[in-house]
Amino acid sequence: MNYISTRGQTPALGFSDAVATGLAPDGGLFLPEQLPQFSADELKAFEGLSYPALCSAFFRKFATDIDNATFAEIVERSYTKFNHPDIAPLVPLSDDLLVLELFHGPTLAFKDFALQLLGNLYEHQCAMRKQSINVLGATSGDTGAAAIHGLLGKPGTTIFILYPDGRVAPLQERQMTCTGADNVYAMAIEGSFDDAQTALKEIFADQDYRTRHCLSAVNSINLARVLAQCVYYLSAWLRLPRERQDNVEFVVPTGNFGNVLAGWMLQKMGVPIRSFKVATNQNDILYRLFTTGEYRLDQVAPSLAPSMDIQVASNFERFLYYNLGQDPARVRKVMTTFKQTGGYQFANFDTDIFSVSHCSDGQIPEIIKSMHEKFGYVVDPHTACAFADIDPDRLSVVLATAHPAKFPETIESAIGVSPTHPSLEVLKTRPIVKHPVAASAAAIRAFVEERAV
Ligand SMILES: *Cc1c(COP(=O)(O)O)cnc(C)c1O
């Protein structure tokens, strides 16, 4: 299987190269040249597989340049740090409402599903090519923590994560700074997340510097992340009663469109899922898109669900590619207009299988409270957004993207009890090791140069 860029101006690459490259050189995102199809027989053969076995079987159509046994071993290792036997348990709240818990990984958020695997793929690549790799990324919280835990202590890798000092949740900061690993540098930037992003862009634009230090970016657009996320939809779908499988709606708290895109791609591969609900918080560029056809930038207003506080839904470009008839010239045209004017108006936007909801900050504690009263179930502020507008006439599977214990203040204000988790309690006993750095490309480069492997 080869991978092409949504913008059509990058030569096709194999799986390993597309994963190592991340963002395509033409500015586009990688996608399979052709989406493979899973037949009814193949899906039936998946029933009863363990999560890692299912993941390996799924990837067989994608990771065609890594032999099956090696890949299976990489996958097996990627899910050993999850602390639930089902990896992604499906919890029924009522006959028509189920929760897919994606927060049992090492950082208690769904990003572990992709970043544990990506970390092991990087390690494998380093070993194959006898190269070391330096991973650099900026985070507003969950991504950085999950990326760090994906590469923690891995030989041949060093990870540098920039985060805005004083502007990430205290427990997220601890997940990044209390690891004790000597290949991890948590860099506390004196500035905002956007300042850190701007400095990073400048560093990555210097191709020579990138090559010299074997720099790789960690962000939400890596192809392997989207594919790894397809697997938990598949795993949930396989566990539904057969007569209800075709009727399921997945409800997905989303910011970058990464999570919901994975489910939608799985459907395009022949898995008969009825529909998806794109659940946004108050930063609702996607809500406006699906209701008005207009995709337009807006200011980001910090919310109680901070990992969904995004301005541009970067993975949306992959959806766009399919929506525009897999025509890279049209993708380039839309993305250029968007870049120049900050918006794009779609003529007829086919929203047959998508519905949308949005959730204000005021609603989040109310929803946490009512879920607790109705079902005795505690949801985190991101997952709460998904419950804003559940269709009562449909079988809904809500994706729970983070463990409530990561956001104790919001939960306590809603239900009067502060949730805890053993892995977070351990962190509180460890010293914080962070590296204050100015938000300039020069300062960041100097820091990285001194420590890169
Ligand atoms: C990253 C994140 C999201 C948003 O995911 P996208 O892939 O950007 O749509 C939602 N909830 C939590 C807890 C997250 O960490």
PDBQT file of the ligand as one rigid body, heavy atoms in Angstrom, charges set to zero:
ROOT
HETATM    1  C1  LIG A 501      -7.242  15.724  21.833  1.00  0.00    +0.000 C 
HETATM    2  C2  LIG A 501      -8.484  15.538  22.609  1.00  0.00    +0.000 A 
HETATM    3  C3  LIG A 501      -9.751  15.727  22.025  1.00  0.00    +0.000 A 
HETATM    4  C4  LIG A 501      -9.930  16.173  20.586  1.00  0.00    +0.000 C 
HETATM    5  O1  LIG A 501      -9.506  15.200  19.677  1.00  0.00    +0.000 OA
HETATM    6  P1  LIG A 501      -9.357  15.532  18.119  1.00  0.00    +0.000 P 
HETATM    7  O2  LIG A 501      -8.677  14.367  17.521  1.00  0.00    +0.000 OA
HETATM    8  O3  LIG A 501      -8.527  16.778  18.077  1.00  0.00    +0.000 OA
HETATM    9  O4  LIG A 501     -10.686  15.735  17.574  1.00  0.00    +0.000 OA
HETATM   10  C5  LIG A 501     -10.872  15.478  22.805  1.00  0.00    +0.000 A 
HETATM   11  N1  LIG A 501     -10.762  15.107  24.101  1.00  0.00    +0.000 NA
HETATM   12  C6  LIG A 501      -9.566  14.930  24.693  1.00  0.00    +0.000 A 
HETATM   13  C7  LIG A 501      -9.523  14.535  26.125  1.00  0.00    +0.000 C 
HETATM   14  C8  LIG A 501      -8.388  15.131  23.979  1.00  0.00    +0.000 A 
HETATM   15  O5  LIG A 501      -7.192  14.947  24.592  1.00  0.00    +0.000 OA
ENDROOT
TORSDOF 0
